[in-house]
Amino acid sequence: MDENDQDVAALDDLPAWAVVRAYHAVVREIYDLFAVHELTPVQFGVLAQLSGSPGLLQAELARRVLVRPQSMTAVINDLVGRGLLRREGPGGRGKPVPVRITGEGRRVFAAAATAMREFNRPANLGLADYEAGMLTALLHKMTAARDAGGAARRRAGDSP
């Protein structure tokens, strides 16, 4: 094994690289799962957030779904156009407008959430129950640390 082979093999021991590889291993199936419900993962995340916290503003939705606020406008417009969300009030320049999930949005979200729970059964992921619990806890911890680190960098004026 030459030095380059050792460098590549060492990458497999890096947690963030393992996350990227795991993402690629499941992403196509996740997109297919949501496509049945005519959703993207981001749209599913928006419906999930509004299902539990009705009346969120666009910027808060973006933070919770982990996307840039600018990209949330198109996501919300699409879901409003499909009757899955509704805006509360007229809005306008500089006026934040709360967004709510509709009855149809709740129906679509419930069906997609059922499919997502089934997809995430530990056996379907090749994991034991305790492994799935550990993995989920560690991924949440990593996400929170990265989010907190990103907030600290933004406050300091550094780029990620």
C-alpha positions, 0 to 999 in steps of 0.5 A, spaced: 500 500 500 503 506 497 502 513 501 496 515 497 492 509 499 493 510 506 491 517 505 484 514 502 484 509 507 484 514 513 479 518 510 474 512 512 476 514 519 473 521 519 466 522 522 464 528 517 466 524 511 463 518 514 456 522 514 457 524 507 458 517 505 452 515 509 448 521 506 450 518 499 448 511 501 441 513 502 439 520 499 436 517 493 431 512 496 429 518 501 428 523 495 424 517 492 420 516 498 418 523 498 417 524 491 411 519 492 408 524 496 410 530 491 415 533 496 422 534 497 426 533 503 426 541 505 419 541 503 417 535 508 422 539 513 417 545 512 411 541 513 414 538 519 416 544 523 409 548 521 405 541 523 408 542 530 409 550 531 404 553 526 405 561 524 412 561 524 416 566 520 420 564 513 426 566 517 425 562 523 423 556 518 429 557 514 433 556 521 429 550 523 430 546 516 437 548 516 437 552 509 438 559 507 433 564 508 433 566 501 431 559 498 425 559 503 421 563 499 421 559 493 419 553 497 414 556 501 411 559 494 411 552 491 407 549 498 402 555 498 401 554 490 399 547 492 395 548 497 399 545 503 401 552 506 397 559 507 400 565 509 397 569 514 396 576 512 398 581 506 405 581 508 409 586 504 416 589 504 419 589 510 412 586 513 414 578 516 408 574 514 407 567 519 406 561 515 401 555 517 400 548 514 393 547 511 389 541 512 391 538 506 398 540 508 397 536 514 394 530 510 400 530 505 405 531 511 402 525 515 403 520 509 410 522 508 412 522 515 409 515 516 413 513 510 419 516 513 418 512 520 418 506 516 424 507 512 428 509 518 426 502 522 433 500 525 432 493 521 431 497 514 438 501 515 442 495 517 442 497 525 440 494 531 435 498 535 440 501 540 445 502 534 440 507 531 438 510 537 446 511 538 447 514 531 441 519 532 443 522 538 450 522 535 448 526 529 444 531 533 450 532 537 454 533 531 449 538 528 448 542 534 455 543 535 456 545 528 450 550 528 453 553 534 459 553 531 456 557 525 453 562 529 459 563 533 463 564 527 457 569 524 458 573 530 465 574 529 464 575 522 468 569 520 466 565 514 465 557 515 
